[in-house]
Amino acid sequence: MDWYSSVFTLIDMRSFSNLWFWIVLAVMWSSMSHFILGVPFDMVTRARRQGGGAMIDLETLVAIQVRRRLHLMHASGVWITLFWAAILSSLAVMGFGYDVEFAQALALLGFPAALVFALGFRLAIRLERETPRDERLTRVLTWHRFTIQAIGMASILVTALWGMWQNLSLSVLSR
């Protein structure tokens, strides 16, 4: 079909040259750095500035999210870890072993996201054990957000460099 080939020549279906991939990457890191343990970061800044009821709301929501994550980890943490390890390993082998660009793109999204989720579980364990309050809680959450943002910046840099390399090497080799 002629229309089929003309549509796919107009819309590039490769991952790293597709605008939708970069939008997904930006939205993923934006939401990961905004929701710390499922708590919106604007609640953290409001609690730090206002204190009082805002701080009580923050402490309550953090306690709920910590219990929720720890229950998930105790109930099925091993199975979730095995499942995502299998998925990420498959993506790495398909993407970087067999040179499937879509799997490379998903691996470059998935590996740093898995690291952020693991750090979130680690923070939940720490918050349950120490139960920081007031200013100390906001410092812990702010530091965790800073760590997530650093991972995000490194991930975006690596993904952009890898994507540029893929686009340049494919365009040079295809001509």
CYANA upper distance limits for C-alpha pairs under 8 A (distance plus 0.5 A):
  1 MET  CA      5 SER  CA      7.28
  2 ASP  CA      6 SER  CA      6.75
  3 TRP  CA      7 VAL  CA      6.57
  4 TYR  CA      8 PHE  CA      6.94
  5 SER  CA      9 THR  CA      6.60
  6 SER  CA     10 LEU  CA      6.63
  7 VAL  CA     11 ILE  CA      6.63
  8 PHE  CA     12 ASP  CA      6.81
  8 PHE  CA     13 MET  CA      7.50
 12 ASP  CA     17 SER  CA      7.44
 12 ASP  CA     18 ASN  CA      6.86
 13 MET  CA     17 SER  CA      8.39
 13 MET  CA     18 ASN  CA      7.17
 14 ARG  CA     18 ASN  CA      6.67
 14 ARG  CA    101 GLU  CA      7.48
 14 ARG  CA    102 PHE  CA      7.63
 15 SER  CA     21 PHE  CA      6.60
 15 SER  CA    101 GLU  CA      6.96
 15 SER  CA    102 PHE  CA      6.16
 15 SER  CA    105 ALA  CA      6.88
 16 PHE  CA     21 PHE  CA      7.19
 16 PHE  CA     22 TRP  CA      8.18
 16 PHE  CA    101 GLU  CA      8.31
 16 PHE  CA    105 ALA  CA      7.59
 16 PHE  CA    163 GLY  CA      5.48
 16 PHE  CA    164 MET  CA      8.05
 16 PHE  CA    166 GLN  CA      7.83
 16 PHE  CA    167 ASN  CA      7.40
 17 SER  CA     21 PHE  CA      8.49
 17 SER  CA    163 GLY  CA      7.97
 17 SER  CA    167 ASN  CA      7.13
 18 ASN  CA     22 TRP  CA      7.67
 19 LEU  CA     23 ILE  CA      6.84
 20 TRP  CA     24 VAL  CA      6.61
 21 PHE  CA     25 LEU  CA      6.69
 21 PHE  CA    105 ALA  CA      8.49
 22 TRP  CA     26 ALA  CA      6.67
 23 ILE  CA     27 VAL  CA      6.61
 24 VAL  CA     28 MET  CA      6.39
 25 LEU  CA     29 TRP  CA      6.85
 25 LEU  CA    109 LEU  CA      7.54
 25 LEU  CA    156 ILE  CA      8.15
 26 ALA  CA     30 SER  CA      6.50
 27 VAL  CA     31 SER  CA      6.54
 28 MET  CA     32 MET  CA      6.58
 29 TRP  CA     33 SER  CA      6.53
 29 TRP  CA    149 GLN  CA      8.29
 29 TRP  CA    152 GLY  CA      6.48
 30 SER  CA     34 HIS  CA      6.68
 31 SER  CA     35 PHE  CA      6.54
 32 MET  CA     36 ILE  CA      7.59
 32 MET  CA    148 ILE  CA      7.87
 33 SER  CA    145 ARG  CA      6.34
 33 SER  CA    148 ILE  CA      6.49
 33 SER  CA    149 GLN  CA      6.49
 34 HIS  CA     40 PRO  CA      6.23
 34 HIS  CA     41 PHE  CA      5.80
 34 HIS  CA     42 ASP  CA      8.41
 34 HIS  CA    145 ARG  CA      8.25
 35 PHE  CA     39 VAL  CA      5.55
 35 PHE  CA     40 PRO  CA      5.01
 35 PHE  CA     41 PHE  CA      6.43
 36 ILE  CA     40 PRO  CA      6.83
 36 ILE  CA     41 PHE  CA      6.93
 36 ILE  CA    120 GLY  CA      8.34
 36 ILE  CA    141 LEU  CA      7.37
 36 ILE  CA    144 HIS  CA      7.95
 36 ILE  CA    145 ARG  CA      6.95
 37 LEU  CA     62 VAL  CA      7.85
 37 LEU  CA     65 GLN  CA      6.93
 37 LEU  CA     66 VAL  CA      7.94
 37 LEU  CA    120 GLY  CA      6.61
 37 LEU  CA    124 ALA  CA      8.22
 38 GLY  CA     65 GLN  CA      6.96
 39 VAL  CA     43 MET  CA      7.76
 39 VAL  CA     58 LEU  CA      8.44
 39 VAL  CA     61 LEU  CA      7.36
 39 VAL  CA     62 VAL  CA      7.18
 39 VAL  CA     65 GLN  CA      8.17
 40 PRO  CA     44 VAL  CA      7.76
 41 PHE  CA     45 THR  CA      7.07
 42 ASP  CA     46 ARG  CA      6.53
 43 MET  CA     47 ALA  CA      6.45
 43 MET  CA     54 ALA  CA      7.85
 43 MET  CA     58 LEU  CA      6.90
 44 VAL  CA     48 ARG  CA      6.67
 44 VAL  CA     58 LEU  CA      7.20
 44 VAL  CA    138 THR  CA      6.44
 44 VAL  CA    141 LEU  CA      8.04
 44 VAL  CA    142 THR  CA      8.31
 45 THR  CA     49 ARG  CA      6.68
 45 THR  CA    138 THR  CA      8.24
 46 ARG  CA     50 GLN  CA      6.32
 46 ARG  CA     51 GLY  CA      8.03
 46 ARG  CA     54 ALA  CA      7.04
 46 ARG  CA     55 MET  CA      8.46
 47 ALA  CA     51 GLY  CA      5.35
 47 ALA  CA     52 GLY  CA      8.06
 47 ALA  CA     53 GLY  CA      8.43
 47 ALA  CA     54 ALA  CA      5.19
 47 ALA  CA     55 MET  CA      4.97
 47 ALA  CA     58 LEU  CA      7.18
 47 ALA  CA    138 THR  CA      8.26
 48 ARG  CA     55 MET  CA      7.67
 48 ARG  CA    134 ASP  CA      8.33
 48 ARG  CA    135 GLU  CA      7.11
 48 ARG  CA    138 THR  CA      7.06
 50 GLN  CA     54 ALA  CA      7.03
 50 GLN  CA     55 MET  CA      8.10
 51 GLY  CA     55 MET  CA      5.37
 51 GLY  CA     56 ILE  CA      8.37
 51 GLY  CA    134 ASP  CA      8.25
 52 GLY  CA     56 ILE  CA      6.92
 53 GLY  CA     57 ASP  CA      6.62
 54 ALA  CA     58 LEU  CA      6.69
 55 MET  CA     59 GLU  CA      6.62
 55 MET  CA    134 ASP  CA      6.99
 56 ILE  CA     60 THR  CA      6.57
 57 ASP  CA     61 LEU  CA      6.62
 58 LEU  CA     62 VAL  CA      6.52
 59 GLU  CA     63 ALA  CA      6.57
 59 GLU  CA    133 ARG  CA      7.54
 59 GLU  CA    134 ASP  CA      8.31
 59 GLU  CA    137 LEU  CA      8.39
 60 THR  CA     64 ILE  CA      6.74
 61 LEU  CA     65 GLN  CA      6.67
 62 VAL  CA     66 VAL  CA      6.48
 63 ALA  CA     67 ARG  CA      6.67
 63 ALA  CA    128 GLU  CA      8.43
 64 ILE  CA     68 ARG  CA      6.59
 65 GLN  CA     69 ARG  CA      6.60
 66 VAL  CA     70 LEU  CA      6.57
 66 VAL  CA    124 ALA  CA      5.53
 66 VAL  CA    125 ILE  CA      8.14
 66 VAL  CA    127 LEU  CA      7.76
 66 VAL  CA    128 GLU  CA      7.38
 67 ARG  CA     71 HIS  CA      6.47
 67 ARG  CA    124 ALA  CA      8.45
 67 ARG  CA    128 GLU  CA      8.42
 68 ARG  CA     72 LEU  CA      6.78
 69 ARG  CA     73 MET  CA      6.63
 69 ARG  CA    121 PHE  CA      7.31
 69 ARG  CA    124 ALA  CA      7.50
 70 LEU  CA     74 HIS  CA      6.54
 70 LEU  CA    121 PHE  CA      7.87
 70 LEU  CA    124 ALA  CA      7.39
 70 LEU  CA    125 ILE  CA      7.69
 71 HIS  CA     75 ALA  CA      6.37
 72 LEU  CA     76 SER  CA      6.43
 72 LEU  CA     77 GLY  CA      6.87
 73 MET  CA     77 GLY  CA      4.49
 73 MET  CA     78 VAL  CA      8.08
 73 MET  CA    121 PHE  CA      8.40
 76 SER  CA     80 ILE  CA      6.69
 77 GLY  CA     81 THR  CA      6.52
 78 VAL  CA     82 LEU  CA      6.63
 79 TRP  CA     83 PHE  CA      6.50
 80 ILE  CA     84 TRP  CA      6.67
 81 THR  CA     85 ALA  CA      6.43
 82 LEU  CA     86 ALA  CA      6.61
 83 PHE  CA     87 ILE  CA      6.78
 84 TRP  CA     88 LEU  CA      6.43
 85 ALA  CA     89 SER  CA      6.38
 86 ALA  CA     90 SER  CA      6.52
 87 ILE  CA     91 LEU  CA      6.69
 88 LEU  CA     92 ALA  CA      6.60
 88 LEU  CA    107 ALA  CA      6.88
 88 LEU  CA    110 GLY  CA      7.35
 88 LEU  CA    111 PHE  CA      7.45
 89 SER  CA     93 VAL  CA      6.67
 90 SER  CA     94 MET  CA      6.50
 91 LEU  CA     95 GLY  CA      6.14
 91 LEU  CA    103 ALA  CA      5.60
 91 LEU  CA    104 GLN  CA      7.30
 91 LEU  CA    106 LEU  CA      7.50
 91 LEU  CA    107 ALA  CA      6.11
 92 ALA  CA     96 PHE  CA      6.10
 92 ALA  CA     97 GLY  CA      7.57
 92 ALA  CA    103 ALA  CA      7.57
 92 ALA  CA    104 GLN  CA      7.29
 92 ALA  CA    107 ALA  CA      6.54
 93 VAL  CA     97 GLY  CA      5.21
 93 VAL  CA     98 TYR  CA      7.09
 94 MET  CA     98 TYR  CA      5.40
 94 MET  CA     99 ASP  CA      6.95
 94 MET  CA    100 VAL  CA      6.32
 94 MET  CA    103 ALA  CA      6.57
 94 MET  CA    104 GLN  CA      8.13
 95 GLY  CA     99 ASP  CA      5.36
 95 GLY  CA    100 VAL  CA      4.99
 95 GLY  CA    101 GLU  CA      6.45
 95 GLY  CA    102 PHE  CA      7.58
 95 GLY  CA    103 ALA  CA      4.96
 95 GLY  CA    104 GLN  CA      4.75
 95 GLY  CA    105 ALA  CA      8.37
 95 GLY  CA    107 ALA  CA      7.92
 96 PHE  CA    100 VAL  CA      7.58
 96 PHE  CA    104 GLN  CA      6.91
 99 ASP  CA    104 GLN  CA      8.08
100 VAL  CA    104 GLN  CA      6.87
101 GLU  CA    105 ALA  CA      6.74
102 PHE  CA    106 LEU  CA      6.80
103 ALA  CA    107 ALA  CA      6.48
104 GLN  CA    108 LEU  CA      6.62
105 ALA  CA    109 LEU  CA      6.84
105 ALA  CA    159 THR  CA      8.44
106 LEU  CA    110 GLY  CA      6.34
107 ALA  CA    111 PHE  CA      6.33
108 LEU  CA    112 PRO  CA      7.59
108 LEU  CA    155 SER  CA      7.92
108 LEU  CA    159 THR  CA      6.77
109 LEU  CA    113 ALA  CA      6.94
110 GLY  CA    114 ALA  CA      6.49
111 PHE  CA    115 LEU  CA      6.86
112 PRO  CA    116 VAL  CA      6.77
112 PRO  CA    151 ILE  CA      7.45
112 PRO  CA    152 GLY  CA      7.98
112 PRO  CA    155 SER  CA      7.08
113 ALA  CA    117 PHE  CA      6.72
114 ALA  CA    118 ALA  CA      6.62
115 LEU  CA    119 LEU  CA      6.70
116 VAL  CA    120 GLY  CA      6.65
116 VAL  CA    148 ILE  CA      6.92
116 VAL  CA    151 ILE  CA      8.33
117 PHE  CA    121 PHE  CA      6.83
118 ALA  CA    122 ARG  CA      6.72
119 LEU  CA    123 LEU  CA      6.56
120 GLY  CA    124 ALA  CA      6.65
121 PHE  CA    125 ILE  CA      6.86
122 ARG  CA    126 ARG  CA      6.83
123 LEU  CA    127 LEU  CA      6.53
124 ALA  CA    128 GLU  CA      6.65
125 ILE  CA    129 ARG  CA      6.74
126 ARG  CA    130 GLU  CA      6.49
126 ARG  CA    131 THR  CA      8.28
127 LEU  CA    131 THR  CA      5.46
127 LEU  CA    132 PRO  CA      7.14
132 PRO  CA    136 ARG  CA      6.28
132 PRO  CA    137 LEU  CA      5.55
133 ARG  CA    137 LEU  CA      5.49
134 ASP  CA    138 THR  CA      7.19
135 GLU  CA    139 ARG  CA      6.73
136 ARG  CA    140 VAL  CA      6.73
137 LEU  CA    141 LEU  CA      6.73
138 THR  CA    142 THR  CA      6.44
139 ARG  CA    143 TRP  CA      6.51
140 VAL  CA    144 HIS  CA      6.69
141 LEU  CA    145 ARG  CA      6.67
142 THR  CA    146 PHE  CA      6.70
143 TRP  CA    147 THR  CA      6.79
144 HIS  CA    148 ILE  CA      6.77
145 ARG  CA    149 GLN  CA      6.62
146 PHE  CA    150 ALA  CA      6.68
147 THR  CA    151 ILE  CA      6.75
148 ILE  CA    152 GLY  CA      6.53
149 GLN  CA    153 MET  CA      6.57
150 ALA  CA    154 ALA  CA      6.72
151 ILE  CA    155 SER  CA      6.47
152 GLY  CA    156 ILE  CA      6.51
153 MET  CA    157 LEU  CA      6.61
154 ALA  CA    158 VAL  CA      6.64
155 SER  CA    159 THR  CA      6.44
156 ILE  CA    160 ALA  CA      6.38
157 LEU  CA    161 LEU  CA      6.62
158 VAL  CA    162 TRP  CA      6.51
159 THR  CA    163 GLY  CA      6.34
160 ALA  CA    164 MET  CA      6.50
161 LEU  CA    165 TRP  CA      6.63
162 TRP  CA    166 GLN  CA      6.64
163 GLY  CA    167 ASN  CA      6.59
164 MET  CA    168 LEU  CA      6.47
165 TRP  CA    169 SER  CA      6.41
166 GLN  CA    170 LEU  CA      6.42
167 ASN  CA    171 SER  CA      6.52
168 LEU  CA    172 VAL  CA      6.54
169 SER  CA    173 LEU  CA      6.48
170 LEU  CA    174 SER  CA      6.35
171 SER  CA    175 ARG  CA      7.13
